[in-house]
């Protein structure tokens, strides 16, 4: 089962699994929590009561962080496969490493609730935020050669993230809304990246496509002789026949006997007639003594 799951678990499926688990756990915890004013503080408030609501929230964070870690490993393998197409080795290491740090931060938030060890809980939350900020700052520069769409989407996410940080400092929005926006941007960015990388990995190699496109197509035309030419080529060559006219006796006619040259037989060529005249020696005339 593990081998079958690993063969079918693409980076896009793993990040979608993580998003689904996290969103489902947050919705279940928000609907069953005993504190109806949790949204005025932070999302971590949902995991401090020790009831079913807290169990759903903390368990969802742990499962989502595990799936995100598996996504980071799969992304690392896919980016290394794309090094031949322009992905730098540093990008194939730095981006998955930042995804791993963010995944560890998500798991630590679920493993260490806010009411247990608050400094460790806050450090895990800061690790998440720092990893997300690192992805927003380094990914556009590292992937600008290969993935133009990822670069533009990263810039948009970075602008929205910085704007909400400013609103949080100005106390215009709550920390819960800030965390909701950060998680939404983070998973949307990872889903877009995984979709683009998966499309590049499954696409045919550009070198092979260029070779096929540059290879000239030579049409082989088989020249066959026509029926008339083939019949003439197979026909045997025969020597022309010589037809001689009979010689008239001078005693029967009272006129000098004339032996005429053989005439041209019907159907003979000019060369055959000339050959027959040369053989006969021309016209001979015999006179009576």
Long-range contacts (C-beta under 8 A, 24 or more apart in sequence): 9-70, 9-74, 10-74, 10-194, 10-198, 11-71, 11-74, 11-75, 11-78, 11-194, 11-197, 11-198, 12-191, 12-194, 12-195, 12-198, 14-67, 14-68, 14-70, 14-71, 14-74, 14-194, 15-67, 15-68, 15-71, 15-187, 15-190, 15-191, 15-194, 16-191, 17-67, 18-63, 18-64, 18-65, 18-67, 18-68, 18-71, 18-187, 19-64, 19-187, 19-191, 21-60, 21-63, 21-64, 21-67, 22-60, 22-61, 22-64, 22-106, 22-183, 22-187, 24-60, 25-56, 25-57, 25-59, 25-60, 25-61, 25-63, 25-64, 26-57, 26-60, 28-53, 28-56, 28-60, 29-53, 29-54, 29-56, 29-57, 29-60, 32-56, 38-176, 39-174, 39-176, 39-177, 40-174, 40-176, 41-174, 41-175, 41-176, 42-114, 42-174, 42-175, 42-176, 42-179, 43-176, 43-179, 43-180, 44-109, 44-113, 44-114, 44-121, 44-125, 45-114, 45-176, 47-109, 47-110, 47-113, 47-114, 48-113, 48-114, 48-115, 54-113, 57-110, 58-110, 58-111, 58-113, 59-110, 60-110, 61-106, 61-107, 61-109, 61-110, 62-107, 62-110, 62-111, 64-106, 65-103, 65-104, 65-105, 65-106, 65-107, 65-108, 65-110, 66-103, 66-107, 68-99, 68-102, 68-103, 68-106, 68-190, 69-100, 69-103, 69-104, 69-107, 71-99, 71-103, 71-190, 71-194, 72-96, 72-97, 72-99, 72-100, 72-103, 75-99, 75-193, 75-194, 75-197, 78-197, 78-198, 78-201, 79-197, 81-201, 82-146, 82-197, 82-200, 82-201, 84-205, 85-146, 85-200, 85-206, 86-145, 86-146, 87-143, 87-146, 88-142, 88-145, 90-142, 91-139, 91-142, 91-143, 94-138, 94-142, 95-135, 95-138, 95-139, 95-142, 95-143, 95-193, 98-131, 98-134, 98-135, 98-138, 99-131, 99-135, 99-190, 101-127, 101-128, 101-130, 101-131, 101-134, 102-127, 102-128, 102-131, 102-132, 102-135, 102-186, 105-129, 105-131, 128-182, 129-182, 132-161, 132-182, 132-185, 132-186, 133-161, 135-186, 135-189, 136-161, 136-189, 139-193, 146-200, 147-193, 147-196, 147-197, 147-200, 149-192, 149-196, 150-192, 150-193, 150-196, 153-189, 153-192, 154-189, 157-185, 157-188, 157-189, 160-185, 161-185, 240-265, 240-268, 240-269, 240-272, 240-273, 240-275, 240-276, 241-265, 241-268, 242-276, 242-279, 244-280, 250-286, 250-288, 256-285, 256-286, 256-287, 256-288, 257-286, 258-283, 258-284, 258-285, 258-286, 259-283, 259-284, 259-285, 259-286
